[in-house]
Amino acid sequence: MKNVAAHEECHLKILGGFPPPITGNSASLLAITNEVEKKANVRVKKLDVSTAQLNRNAFVVILKLWRYIRHWMVLLTSFGEAKKSLYMICEGDKALVFTLLTILVGRLSGHAITLHHHSFSYINSHRFLMRAVNYTLGQKNQHVFLSAGMAEKFFQTYPRKRGFVVNHNLGQLEYFLDISTVTELQSRSHNEPLVVGMLSNLMNAKGLDTFIKIATIATEASLPIRFELAGPPVSDQDAAQIEYAVEKLGHQLRYVGPLYGQEKALFLKSLDVFIFPTRYHHEAQPIVLLEALCSGAAVISNDRGCIAEDMAQMGGISIDKNHASNPDAYLKVLEKFARDREALDTFRVRAVTLTQKRVDQTTIEKSNLINRICLMTNEEQFDV
């Protein structure tokens, strides 16, 4: 890549799924886009491929294909732009074919390409399409990974190694940190029940059924724990599951519905412990886990994607992936915290301290990424 002179304008296309729906992926993309738009000498064009649906069916696939075709035409008709860059989110599963074709079109039309990964589905299991994507990207373009561990696992699966940068999802949480500080913990009486919560797009793949089982077992055992559930159900079946659980468990389980902005921050700060028993096969680096850490909750999740690496760095607990859906694995930790609130408070303080250090490091990573996708640097690779 060449440096851009001060008077030269970079034409940057940003391709991915913007909200709605609000997912960790779309929220991260929007945050990066907002940051890039603040840069001088950068003209940004959003190429939205979102279908506004969490579920996938034939109609959604056709709609997404149509949107990609329209955006390929945008890339192909930009030959008059002197400095042009394409920042794009990588698809997963069979939709990797869209990513592969977009890279081919982007290279044909002379764009410098940055490919941002938000899925472990093709890292956990080899995909021929991803091998083709890595090969087609070429040496002059670059990958973006969410952690050093993610980059290492990717290139173990898909040699040869390409240029890459690391951009942790903490870098996209500025909007959240404005309303939820990582330095203030909400203190509660040790005589009160332990408050345990979960927030997500609620479906079984994200651990909804496991969370309900945990709440059920704890209630039947008369443990001093109260459960809070937040987020939109993905399907009618998920909604019915929540309704039944609330009716069965009574005041021990409260469902508060979808939460955003200030309400979301207040919910997370009200928790002693945040549980996220996900088994979603695309799971990489859930933003809600990072928000919970920034809010001062003790976080318990499982070894999927970047989660174990992040929990080790920021003071959370990662359950072995073989026990990701086992409620007893989570209850063992919850019972310990319910018995020893001083140990819980110590755990939370340590997590807040470690999270703040990671936030500071992420600021540097994000600046490096923004400069690269705006063609403001000529460095080829950043190894961590």
C-alpha positions, 0 to 999 in steps of 0.5 A: 500500500502507498501512503496517501498525501494530505490533499489526496482523498481516499474512497472507502467502501465498507461492506457488511451487515449494518443494523438492523438487526443489532448483533455483535457483528453489526454493532461492531461494523457500525462503530468502525464506520462511525469512526472512519467517517470522522477522518479527513480526506476519506469519502465513505460509502456504505454497502449494506448486505443486511437482510434485517433477519436473524433466521436464514431461508431461501428468500433471505439468501436471494435478497442477500445475493441481490444486494451483493450483485448491486454492490459488485456493480458499485466496485466495478464502476469506480475505476475513476477513483485514484485511491480506493479501499474496500473494508469488508466483513467475512461471511460464514458457511456457504455464504463464503462464496459471496466473500470470495466473489467480492474479493475477486471483484474488488481486486479486479477494480483496483481496491486495497482490501481489508477482510475482517473476521467475526466467525470461528465456524471456518476456523474450527473446521476447514472450509475449501471456500475459506482456503480460496478466500485466503489465497485470492486475497493475496499478499498486498491485502490484509486480514483483521482478526479479533485476537492474536489467538484467532490469527494463530488458529486461522493460519494453522488451518489456512497457510500460507500466512498473509498480512494481518492486524488485530482489532479487539471488539473492545475497540468498538465499545466507546458508545457503551463506555460513555454510559458504563464506566469500568472503574465503578462497581455497584456494591450490594449487601451480602444478605441479598440474593446473588443476582445472575443475568444473561442478555443476548438475542435469545435462542438455544444456540446462544444458551437460552435453554441452558440458562433456564435449566440453571435457573430451574435447578437453583430454584428447586434447590432453594439457592440464594440466587435470583435470575434476570433475562434480557434480550429479544427472542429470535423465534416464537418457540424461544418466546414460548420457552421464556414465557413458560420458564417465567410462569414456572419459576415465579419471582426467581426469574424475571424477563425484562425484554430487549434493552439498549443504550442506557437501559442495557448498561444499567441492567448489566451493572445491576448483576453480580454474575453474567452467564453466557452459555453459548454454543453458537457455531459462528461465535467469535468474540461476543460483545455482550461479554465485554460489556458485562466485564466493563460493567463490573459483573463476574463473567462465566462463559465457555471455551468457544471462539476467542472467549477462553483467551479473553477470559484469561486476559480479563478475569472471567471464567471459561467452562470447558467446551465439553460442558458448555451445555451442562448446568451443573458446571455453571452452578458449581461456580454460582454456589461458590460465589453465593456462599462467599461474597467477599471472594466474588467482590475480589474476583470482580475488582480483579476483572475490572482492573484487567479489563481496563488494561485491555481497553487501553491496549485496544485503543492502539489496535483500533487506531492502527486498523482505521489508518490502514483501511483509510490507506494512511499507512504503508506497513504490510503486517502487524504481528502480535 
